[in-house]
Amino acid sequence: MNKILAIDTSSSVLGIALIDEEKVIGEHITNIKKNHSVRIMPAIELLMKECDITSDQLSKIIVAKGPGSYTGVRIGVTIAKTLAWSLKIPLVGISSIEVMAASVGRYFDGVVSPLIDARRGQVYTGLYQYKEDSLETIRDDQILLSKEWAESLKSESRKVLFVGNDLPLHRKTLEEILGRQAFFAAKTEYNPRPAELAFLGVNREGEDIHTFVPNYIRLAEAEANWLKKKQVEKNL
């Protein structure tokens, strides 16, 4: 049976999973403010050792490609690309928002809106729904003010389940605008499941490893400022 490794470092949560096509073999999840770049490889090696899986048994690498923490996303994607290239196996990228939706939405009678704080009152989010055990995208991942997002969800006229470790930062705004239309995941459901990430990518085609890049949705602030500076210099 083919074994699949999933990696998610797109937020403060570090998640790793090993699955075959039928079951979860093992998972490692932490939500602590420690450097992912230092901890990710030892965590992968430990999980594989505990599960008696060797690298030559892996058939695919699946990674959460963002949006989320710029540094975190880069770390996960870099590790995943390196492993996939060295092992000569396919690499699949999955939206970090989609993973969060998959972790809670299967039994919810409505739509799911994962939230990742993007500062200045903004959130990374999207809208998903399960239909016949398949997760469907209702609205693509985007970045906008949480107030604007809540106002736009009024038109859905359906229950909306919000989830994410950053949910407490925006909950008051969502409740004030959506009222009883808004539902909130339990704290035990905040962390995205790396096994869900793995199963989302099981049947998806591999991507070109050399051209594969993270999905930041927006430029990092430093990069955006650099581009503005270059544009000003060009116009002088």
C-alpha positions in Angstrom: 0.0 0.0 0.0 1.4 3.4 -1.0 2.2 5.8 1.9 1.7 9.5 1.8 3.4 12.3 3.9 1.5 15.5 4.6 3.2 18.7 5.9 1.5 21.8 7.2 3.5 24.7 8.7 1.4 27.5 7.3 0.4 28.8 10.7 1.5 28.5 14.3 0.4 25.0 14.1 2.9 22.4 12.9 1.2 19.3 11.5 2.5 16.2 10.0 0.6 13.1 8.9 1.3 9.7 7.4 -1.5 7.9 5.7 -2.2 5.1 3.2 -5.2 5.4 0.9 -7.5 3.9 3.5 -6.4 5.0 7.0 -4.4 7.4 9.1 -1.1 5.8 10.1 0.1 8.6 12.4 -0.2 12.3 13.1 1.9 14.9 14.9 0.3 18.3 15.8 1.6 21.1 18.0 0.5 24.7 18.4 3.4 26.4 20.1 5.5 29.5 19.2 8.7 27.7 18.2 10.6 27.9 15.0 9.1 25.5 12.4 12.4 25.5 10.4 14.2 23.9 13.4 11.5 21.4 14.4 10.0 20.2 11.1 12.6 17.6 10.0 13.1 16.1 13.4 9.3 15.8 13.7 9.0 14.1 10.3 11.9 11.7 11.1 10.4 10.8 14.5 6.9 10.2 13.1 8.2 8.0 10.3 10.4 6.0 12.8 7.4 5.5 15.2 5.2 4.3 12.3 7.9 2.1 10.8 7.8 3.9 7.5 10.9 4.5 5.4 11.4 7.2 2.8 11.4 4.7 -0.1 7.9 3.7 0.9 6.5 7.2 0.3 4.6 7.7 -2.9 3.5 11.3 -2.6 4.2 14.5 -0.6 1.3 16.8 0.1 1.8 20.3 1.5 -0.4 23.2 2.8 0.6 25.9 0.3 -1.0 28.9 2.0 -2.3 31.4 2.7 -1.0 32.0 6.2 2.3 32.9 7.8 4.7 33.9 5.1 7.6 32.3 6.9 5.7 29.3 7.8 4.3 28.7 4.3 7.8 29.1 2.8 9.3 26.5 5.3 6.6 23.9 4.6 6.8 24.3 0.8 10.6 24.3 0.7 10.8 21.1 2.7 8.0 19.4 0.7 9.7 20.4 -2.6 13.1 19.1 -1.4 11.7 15.8 -0.3 9.6 15.3 -3.4 12.5 16.1 -5.7 15.1 13.9 -3.9 12.7 11.0 -3.6 11.4 11.5 -7.2 7.7 11.4 -6.2 4.8 13.7 -6.9 4.2 16.9 -5.0 0.6 18.2 -4.4 -0.2 21.6 -2.9 -3.5 22.2 -1.0 -5.0 25.4 0.2 -4.4 26.0 4.0 -7.9 27.4 4.2 -9.4 24.2 2.6 -7.6 22.0 5.1 -9.2 23.9 8.0 -12.6 23.5 6.4 -12.1 19.8 5.9 -11.2 19.4 9.5 -14.6 20.5 10.8 -17.2 20.7 8.1 -18.1 17.1 7.3 -21.1 16.9 9.6 -22.2 20.6 9.6 -25.4 21.4 8.0 -24.3 24.7 6.3 -21.2 26.3 5.0 -17.7 26.6 6.6 -15.6 29.7 6.8 -12.0 29.2 8.2 -10.3 32.3 9.4 -6.6 33.2 9.6 -5.8 36.7 10.9 -4.1 38.9 8.3 -3.7 42.0 10.6 -5.3 45.4 10.5 -8.8 43.8 10.9 -8.3 41.6 7.8 -8.6 37.8 7.5 -7.6 35.1 5.0 -10.8 33.1 4.4 -12.9 31.2 2.0 -16.2 29.4 2.0 -16.6 25.6 1.7 -19.4 23.0 2.0 -19.5 19.2 2.1 -21.8 17.6 -0.5 -21.9 13.8 -0.6 -18.7 13.5 1.4 -16.9 15.8 -1.0 -15.6 19.2 0.0 -16.7 21.9 -2.5 -15.4 25.5 -2.8 -18.3 28.0 -2.6 -16.0 31.1 -2.6 -12.3 31.1 -3.4 -9.7 32.0 -0.8 -9.3 35.7 -0.4 -8.2 38.5 2.0 -10.5 41.2 3.2 -11.8 42.9 6.3 -13.6 40.6 8.7 -16.4 43.1 8.8 -16.8 43.1 5.0 -16.7 39.3 5.0 -19.4 39.0 7.5 -21.6 41.5 5.6 -21.2 39.5 2.4 -22.2 36.2 4.2 -25.6 37.6 5.0 -26.6 36.9 1.4 -25.9 33.1 1.9 -29.0 32.8 4.1 -27.4 29.7 5.6 -25.7 28.7 8.8 -22.0 29.6 8.7 -19.5 27.7 10.8 -16.3 29.7 11.6 -13.1 27.9 12.7 -9.4 28.8 13.3 -7.0 29.7 16.1 -7.4 33.4 15.2 -11.2 33.2 15.6 -11.3 34.9 19.0 -9.8 38.1 17.4 -12.8 38.5 15.0 -15.6 36.7 16.8 -17.3 39.8 18.2 -17.5 41.4 14.8 -18.9 38.3 13.2 -21.5 37.8 16.0 -22.6 41.5 15.8 -23.2 41.3 12.0 -24.5 37.7 11.5 -26.2 37.0 14.8 -27.7 33.5 14.9 -26.5 32.8 11.4 -23.0 32.5 12.9 -21.7 29.3 14.5 -18.3 28.8 16.1 -16.2 25.6 16.2 -15.0 24.3 19.6 -11.5 25.1 20.7 -10.5 21.5 20.3 -11.4 21.9 16.6 -9.3 25.0 15.9 -6.1 23.2 14.8 -6.2 21.9 11.2 -5.8 18.1 10.9 -2.7 17.2 8.8 -4.5 13.8 8.0 -7.3 15.8 6.4 -4.6 17.6 4.3 -3.3 14.2 3.2 -6.7 12.8 2.2 -7.5 16.0 0.2 -4.5 15.4 -1.9 -4.7 11.6 -2.4 -6.4 11.8 -5.8 -5.0 15.1 -7.1 -2.4 15.2 -9.8 1.2 16.2 -8.9 2.5 19.6 -9.8 5.7 20.7 -11.4 8.2 20.8 -8.5 10.4 23.5 -10.1 7.6 26.0 -10.7 5.5 25.2 -7.6 5.2 28.2 -5.4 3.3 29.2 -2.2 0.0 30.9 -2.4 0.4 34.1 -0.3 -2.7 35.7 -1.8 -1.0 39.1 -1.3 2.7 40.1 -1.4 4.6 40.2 1.8 4.7 43.7 3.2 8.5 44.0 2.6 8.2 42.9 -1.0 5.3 45.2 -1.6 7.2 48.2 -0.2 10.2 47.2 -2.3 8.1 47.2 -5.5 6.6 50.5 -4.6 10.0 52.0 -4.1 11.2 50.6 -7.5 8.1 52.1 -9.2 8.8 55.5 -7.7 12.4 55.4 -8.8 11.3 54.4 -12.3 9.0 57.4 -12.5 11.7 59.9 -11.4 
